[in-house]
Structure formats: structure tokens, C-alpha cells
Amino acid sequence: MRAKQQSAWAISLWLMRFSLLLNKSNALCRPLTKRASRGSIDSLQWTLGASSRLFSSAPSNSHDEDTIFALSSGFTGQQATAVAVLRISGSQAHHVFDSMTKSRLPPPRQAALRKLYDPARGQMLDQALCLLFESPNSFTGEDLVELHCHGSRAVVQAMLDVLPTLGCRLAEPGEFTQRAFGRGKLDLVQVEALADILGADTQAQLKQALSQLDGNLSKLYDDWRGRLISGLAHAEAVIDFGDDERLGEDDILDDDSEQWNVWGAVGDNMIALSQSMKEHLRDERKGELIREGVKIAIVGPPNAGKSSLFNLLSKKDAAIVSPIAGTTRDVLQVSMDLGGVKCTLQDTAGVRKDTDDVLEIEGIKRAQSVAENADLVVAMVDGSSGADKAGGLDAVKSILDENKLSASMLVMNKCDIKDDGEDSKGEESSGFGNTYDISCVTQEGIDDFLDALSQAVTSRTQDDSGNEGAVITRARHRQHVEAAADALERFKVLSGQGPLAVDMAAEELRYAASELGRITGAVDVEDVLDVLFSDFCIGK
């Protein structure tokens, strides 16, 4: 009876294995022959699309062979600049440049002063500093020319009018970078880093993006993917040779057979890799906070001085200040730099329970939503009298408790008119973090509060992991790393179920490697690219 049950179990697993093999063959278009999977890393890299030079995940574009041009400097057409840089990239880039100058082409990568002409009329357009790059040693990987012209509107417009007549077309937004990606000059993480550099507002954003462009994050994911591919090569060898050489029917019934442990050190390596991924995910979103900005919400009762503090910190009259309670009905926000970190400061409507005003009630709901989604909550109350303070603290506690939130710091405003003997750090203020007495009128205590706020922001974003900037910077990265880590958890279970589960365990390794490949663009990511490149400016 036991033998029949084991045989039925074995048949079931073999049918599952056959189904998985068919799925792999269909999905990856790779014949499962012994020769193809003889532990060959190269074969597996082709399967998983690891070679970015052979596999381009850039969207198919019928214009890829066109020679393109664009103004790549900051000229807006409204105000002249000292220099305007025009880029020309494509197979005809050098020919286009040659047709515009009556001198010989300069050596590659050496600046040369050249007079530029309109070939059709022989009219001189400008005298420019010119640089020539030969494929593949250029930003795009194609032949490329840079023309550093004078930045007047007349010169720029003349160049933009002449270039289309010479066989090239105006580039689409992000097309230069898209071509660089398609030719393996940049991976997807580096493309995202370039976009972050162009949009950086603070030094922290710039530093993180430069580290990412330098390949620190890509190296981490490529290393993980290489380890997965190595483990998958071992699995392929067991799958294709184990049937004939090691794993027979007798082994299936022998619980003590060494064949049950077919993974050897590979299993331990995958478990260690899974732990590395989990540690990578326990980063408190520091990289994302630097890139997107830390959200700081100011919450408190009406007339506590929230809008006054908002204006002081933003250094402009962004909010209307009035002694009338409930002046602020909507959420106001402004970007600012605190300790080199981008922050979004949000002013909210005053929160209180005793109101029937429909607009004020809606403002309170929005204040609650802002507090719930904030990275730091600054609670602010009127500390001038015991009654005002107690009522304000009660109102703030109600909104925080309702959303299971806590305030990072408590601000007691109006310290310049505080009642004698009033203690701002009483028991009722406990649970709000550090307390700061300030006056928005005299600006007393503002500097100390601002220093504390800056320190709170930097502590939320400072990377102490020692990974040299290899931190998650986008939700997309986090999603794929989480999926890869989950796959390794399933592998951990399947790898302990014997040789008949090797196929299923190998599928989890294949899936994990594919998820990591989607981060760097080694496997298909067309939906990401469509959005990403559209956000670039023309000329980049």
C-alpha cells in the first residue's frame, strides 16, 4: 500500500515537472536539451536576457536608424545665453557636420573651432566649438557631434532651420538617452539616475543620483542576479542529467538517500542571498525619501499659529494669516531644503470637534489625511495659557489617536505672551516627542526648532548601512526586490523536498532572477520605458 502511494505521489510530481518544462520552453523560447543546459552560465544568461548588448528592452522605434538632432543646453528661446549646445547623433552625424564646414573633420574627442555654413546658400551660420565622437565611444553609442554655438536666438534658430534640410530630424524627448540604453551604454537604473540628476533640487538628491549613475546600485543587483544564475545553472544540470545518472525510482523511495539533497552549497548560498535582500528592504525608505522629499505636516487647533510658522519656514507669505479661527480650509504645501534634503512642508486646517461648518469639516478631514501620509508630524498648539494649551493638545491627540499616529515634535507657540508659571513640558504634553517653545511674532525659539527639525529630517534619510549609496530609490525597485525575496522563500521550502521538486525550486530561482533583471532593464520593461523617457527633455 505504501509503495502504491509513493508511486502515485511520484507520478504526480513528474507530471507537474513536465508541465513546468513546457512552460519554460514556451515562455523563454529555449529548447530544453542536455547540451543547452550543461551548467552553462552563458546559455542561462541568454535565457534570462542578461546580455543588454544582445537584448534591447527599449521600445521598438521605426526611427531608430534616423540621424537625430536637438538643442541640449538650457536655451529657452526667450533669453539669449552665452553658449547653446546642439547634439547630432546617428549614422549620418559626421556627414551632416562635414557638409556644414569647409574644413576637414577634427580628430575624435578633440575640440576644434569651425565655421558653420548653410550648404544650400553658402551663408555662414556661426563660428562654433565642435566635438566629434565615433561609435561606440559616445553617449548614445552612435556617431555623435556636439556643436557649441553662440546662444543668441538668431544663431540657434538658424541652426534648427538648417539641420532638417541635411537629412536629420528633431529628436523626441529622451531619445538620446533611449538610444544609449538600447545600445548598452546605460542600464535602466542608470537612466533613472540621469533623470534624477536633471531634476535634483538638493545636494542629497544629487549625491544619491550620482552614486546610482556610477553603477553602485546596478552592481548590487547584477551581483545578486549572477548568484541566482549560478544556482540556476546547477539546477539545470541536475534536471537534465540527474534523470539518467543519479535520480532513479529507488532514490524516490529511499528517504535516507543523499540524492534528496541535490542542492549542496547552492541552497545555503540562496538562503544567504535571501537574507541580503531582506536587509536591503529594511531601509525605512531612506532612498525614496531623499528622491521624493520628506513630507512634514503641521497639525493643530485653529489659531495656534500654524500658517504663521508655515510662512516663516518657507520664507514667504504662502498662507493667509488671520485672527479669525478656521481661515485655512485647504492643504497648502511648499518645497524647502532642510539639511540638504528636499522637504514638502504642509499647512493644514485647524482641527477641532465643535464645528458644524461643512467647509471646515472637509478641511479637518484633509488635515487627517495629510497627517496620515506624512513622514514627520509637527503638532502645534497655543501655549499662551493653560486652557488654550489643554484644549489644543486634546484636539491634536484625537486626530493622531484616530489614525494611530504619533507626533515627531510638539511646538508651543506664543511663548512671548505665555502666562507666568505656565509649564510647557507638563504631563499633558507627554507622548508628543520633544517640545519647543517658540513665538512666530518675535521669532524667539525658531532657530532651535528649525535645527531640531533639520536633524529629524537628516536622521530619517541618513544611510548607515555602508552600501555606498546602493539604496532603493523607487517603488518599482522595491516591488521587484520584494518579489525576488518571496521567490527565494518559496525556493527554501521546495529545495528541501527532494529531487522531484528540483524543477519547481529552479522555477523560483528563474523568477527571482527575472525580477532583478527588470530593475536594471535586462529583461522586458517596455511599460516602464514609455513613461520614463517621456519625462526627459528634448536633447537628453
N, C-alpha and C positions, 0 to 999 in steps of 0.2 A: 504493500500500500504506500509506504514512504517513498519507494523508488518511483512509483507512478506519479505521485505528487511532485517529486523533484523533476521528473521528465516534463511534466506539464508546465511547470514553472520555467524550465529551461527553454521550452518551445516558445512560450510567451515572450521571453526576453529576446530570443533570436528574431522573432517577428518584429518586435519593436526596433531591434537593431537594423533589420533590413529596411524598415520604414525610414529611419534616420539617415541611412546611407543614401536612399533615394532622394530625400530632402536635400542633403548636402550636394548631391550631384546636380539637382535641378537649380538650387539656389546659387551655387558657386560655379556652375558650368565647368567642372573639373572631373575627368574620369577617375574613378577610384581604382586605379591599377596599382600593383605592387611596386612597379617602377616609379610611379608618380609620388608615392608616399614612403619611400625608403629612408624615412627620417630626414628628408631633405628640407633644410630651412628655406632654401631658395624657392622650392616648389610651394611651400606653405605661404611664403611672402607673396608670391603671385596670387595664390588663392585669396588671401586676405587683402590684396591691393596695397601692400606695403610700399611698393616702389612708386613714388609720386612722379617719377620721370616717365614711367610707362603708363601709369594710370592718372588721368586728369579728371578731377571731380568738378572742374569748372563747367558751367552750363555750356552746352553746345551753342556756338555762335557762327552763323554763316559769314560773318565779317572778320573772323579770326585772322585771315590772311591779308586783310587790308592794312595799308600803312596809315597810321592814325597820328593826329597832332592835337595839341591843346595848350592853352596858356596855363602854366603850372605855378606861377607866382601869385602874389596877393592883389594884383591889379583888379579894380572893380569896375573900371570904365568911367567912374565919376571923378577920381582924383589921380593925377599923374604920380608915378613912382620913379625912383632913380633907375631901377633895373626891372625889366619884365623878362621872365624865363619862359621860352616856348620849347616844348618837347615834341619830337617826331620819332615814332617807333614803328618798325616793320621792315619787311624785306627790301622796300624801296627807299628807306630813310636816307641812306647815303647818297643815292641817286638824286633825291629831291634836294638835298643840301648842295650837291655838286652843280645842279642846274641853276642854283641861286648865287653862286660865286664864280668869279672869273679866275680864281686862283686854285692851285692844287689843294686836295684834301689834306688836312693836318693829320699827323700820326694819331692813332687811337689814344684816348685818355690824356691828351695834352692840349691845354687851352691855346687857342690861336685867334688873333684878331683878323676878321674878314669883313669885306664889304659885301652886302647882300643886295641882289637885284631882282627885279621882276623880269623873268626871261622873255615874256611876251612883248614888253615895251622897252626893255633895256634900261629902265629907270631904277636908280639907286633907291633902296628902301631904308637902309640903315647901315651903320658900322657896328658890328657886334662881336662879342667874345664867344667863340664857338668850341664845343666839345663833341667829340665823336667817340662812340663806343661800339665795339664789334660783338656780335653774338658769339658765345653766350654770356660774355662778360659785361653785362649791363643790368640795370634794374629789372627790365622786363624779360631778359634772356634773349631779346631780339637785337638786331642792329638799331642803334638809337643815337639821336642827335639832340643836343641842347644848344639853343640859341639865346644868349644873354644880351637882349636888346635894350635900348633906352626905353624908359617906361612911359613915354607920352602917349596920349590917346591916338594921335596920328600914326605913330610908328606901329603900335600894337594892332590897330585896325587894318593898316596896310598889310601887315604880315598875315593876319587872319583872312584877308581877302585873297591873297596870292596863293597860299598853301593849297586850298582846294583845287586850284587850276593845275597843280603839279601832280595830281594822282593820289592825293591822300584825303582823308575825311576827318571831320571833327570827332574826337573821342567821346564815348559815352561816360557818364560818371563812374569812376572807379575802374575804368577799363585798363589803364596801365598796370594797376595792382592785380587785376584779374588775370592779365597775361603773365605777370610774374608768378602768380600762384599756379597757373596752368602749366608753366614750364619748370616747375620745381624750384624756383628761386626763393619762395616763401611758402611755409605751410599755413594752415588756416589759423592757428593760434597766433602766428606772427602777423598775418593780415589783420586780425582783430587788434593786435597790439599797435599796429600802424594807425588804425582808426582811432585808438585811444590816445595816441601821441598827438594826432591832429586836433583832437577835442579836449586835450588836457587843460584844466583850469588851475591846478595846484601842483606844487613840487612833488607831493606824494603820488599823485596820479601819473606824473611824468616819469618818476623814478620806477614805478611799478611797470608801466608800459614799456620803458626802455629795457628793463630786465626781461620782459616777456619777448620783446623783439629780438633780443640777443639769444633767445632759444632756451632759456633756463627751464621754462615750463614744458616746452616741447621735448627737451631731453628727458625729463622725468617720465612723461607719458610714453615716449618711444622706448625707454628702458623697460618700463612695465610691460609694454606690448611685446618687446623682444623676449622677455622671460616667458610670457604666455605662449608665444610661437614655439619656443624651445620645448615647453611642456607638451604642446600640441603635436610636435614632431615625434616625441616619444609615444604619444597615444596612437598616432597614425601607424607607427612601426608595429606596435602591439596588435592593432586592429588587423593589419594586412598580413603579418607573419605569424601572429600568435595562433591563428586557426590551425595552421599546418604544423607548426613546430613546437608549440607549448601548450595550448589550451585544448584539451580533448574532453570527451564526455566524462571520463573518470575523474578529471580535475573538478568538474562541476559538482560531483557528489562528495568530494573529499574536502571537508571543512578545514582540515589542517594543512592542506597543500599550500606551498609557498606561492603557487600561481595566483592565489587570491590577492596577494599584494603585488600587483603588476606595476605600480607607480614608483616604488622605491623612493629616492630622494626627491623626485618631482613633486610628490604630494606635499612634502614638507615645504618645498620652495613656494608652492602655490598658496599654502596657508600663511607663510610669511608675507607673501605679496598681498594677500587679502588684508592682513593686519596693517601694512603700509598704507593701503587705500583708505582704511577706516581712520587712521591717524590724519591722513590728508584731508578727510572730510570734517574732522573735528577742529575746524579753524575759526569757528564763530563768525564766518562770512567776512573776515577781515579784508580780503582782496576785493570782494564785491562792494564793501562799504567805501573803500578808497576810490574805486572806479565810479560808483553811482552817487556817492555822497552820504554822509551821516545825517539822518533825519532827526531834528531836535524840535520837540513840541513844547510850547509854553501853555500850560493849562492852569486855570484858577477861576475864582469867582469874578463877577463883574466889578469893575472899578478897582481892581487890585494893582493895576499899572502894567498889565501885560503888553499892551500896544506901545506904551512909553519905552519899556525895555526892548521891545522888538525894534523900534526906531533907533534906539541908542546902539544896539549891537549891529544893525545893518548900516548905520551911519547915514541914514536918510529918512525923510518923512514918508515912510511907506504905508503907515497905518494912520487913520484918523484918531486923534486923541480928544476925548470929551469927558466932562464930569458926569454926563448922563449915562446911567447904567445900561448896558446892552448895546453900546454903539457898534461893536464888532459883531457882525452876524455870520460872516463867511470866513473861510480859512485864507489867510494871507501868508505868502511864503517868499523868501528871498534867499539867494545863494550867497555864501560867505566863506572865507578861508579862516580856519581855526587851526593853528599849529601846523600849517601846510597841508591840511586835509580839507577837502571840499565838504561843506555842510549845507543843508537846507533847513533854515530856521522858519518855523511855522507859528503864526499867531492865531489863536482860536477864540471863539466866542466864550464869554463868561458862563460858567456852569453854576446853576442854582436849581432848587427844586420848586420854589413857589413862583411859577410864571405860567400864564395862560396864553402868552403871545405866541402865535403859530410860527412866526419867523424866528423868534428866539429859541423855541423848542427845536426847530430844524438846525439852528446854529449849534445848539448843545449836542445834538446827535452827530454832527460833523466833527465837533471837538472830540467826542468819544472815539470816533473812527480814526482821527489823526493820532490820538494818544495810543491807540491800539497798534498802529502801524509804525510808530516812531521807534528809533533806535535809542534815543535818550529822551526822558520826560523831565522837564523842569516845572515843578509845582510852584506857583506864585500866589501869595496872599497878602492882604493888607495887614501889616504888623504894627500899625499905629496904636491900636487899642486891643485889650483882651477880648472884647466881644467880637470885633471885626476879624481878629485872628482865628478865634474858635469857630466862627461861622464859616470862614473861608476854608479852614482845614477840614471841616466836616464835609463841605461840598466837594473838595478835591478827593477826599478819601472815598466818597460814594462813587465817583466816576472811575477811580482806579480799582476799587474792590469789585465793582460790577464787571470789569473787563479783566480781572485778575492781573493787574499791572502794579508796578512799583515805580516811584519817582526816583530819579538818579540824584536829584538835589532839590532842596527847598529854599526858595527865595522869599525873605520877609521885606517887603517894600515899605517905604515911608518911614525909615528909621530916623529921619530928621525931625519928625513930629511925634515920635513914639512916647507913650505915657511913661512917666518916671517910674522906675522899678519894674517895668514890664520885661519879663524874661523871654527872649525869642527862642530859647532852646528848652522849653518846658517839655513835660511828658507828652503833651498832646501833639508835639511835632516829631515824636519818635517814629521811625519807620519810613521817613522821607529821605534818608541819606543825609549828607552834610547840609547844614543850614547856613545861609548867608544873609546878613543884614545889608540892605542897600537903600539908596534913595535915588530915584530916577530924576528928581528935581535938582538936587545938589551933586549928583553922581558919586556920592560917598559909597564906598564899598564895591563900585562897579569893576574896578581893575582886579580886585581879589577874586570876584565872582568869575570874571572873564578868564583869568588864569586857571581857575579850577575847572571851568567848562572846557577849555582847550586841553587840559590834562586828561579829562574824562574822554574826550574825543580821540586823542592820540593813543590812550590805553586800549581803546576798542579796536584800533586799526594797526597797532604795532605788531610786527611779526617776530616772534621769539623762537620760531621753530628751527632756524638755522638752514632753511632751504634755499637761501639766496634768491628770494623773490618768487620761488616756484609755488605760488598760491593760486587758488581758484579765483578767477576774476569775473566769471559769468555764470548765470544759472544754467546755461547749456552745458558747460564743463561739469558742473556738479551733478546734473542729471545723468550724464554718461558714466561718470566715475561711480556713482551710486549703483547704476545698472551693472557695471563690471564687478563691483564688490558683491552684489547679490548673486551674480552668476558663480563667483568663486565660493560662496557659501553653499550653493547647491552642488558644486563640484566636490566640496569637502564631504558631503553626505554620500554622493554617488561613488566617489573613489574608494570608499570603504565597503562597497557591496560586491566586490569580486570582479573577475574578468568579464562577466557577461554584462556588466554595467559600464564597461570602458567606453563604448560608443556614446552613451548618454553623458558621461563625465566629460568626454572630449568635446561634445557639443557645447557644454558650458564654457570651456576654455575658448572655443571658437567664438562664442557670443561675446565673452568678455573682451577678447582681442578686437573684435569688430566695434564694440562700443568705444574703446580707447582710440581706435582709428578714426572714428567720427569726430573726435575732438580736434585732431591735427589735420583732418581732411584726407587721410589716406584711403578712406572708403567714402562711398557716395554721400554727399552733403549738399546737393543742389538747392534744397529748400532754404538752407542757411545762407548760401552764397547769394541767392537772388536778393535777399534783404540786405546783407552786409555790403555788397558792392554798390547798391543803390544809395547807400548813405555817404559814400565818398564824394568828394567834389570832383568836378571835371578837371583833368590834368593830373589826377592822382590815381 
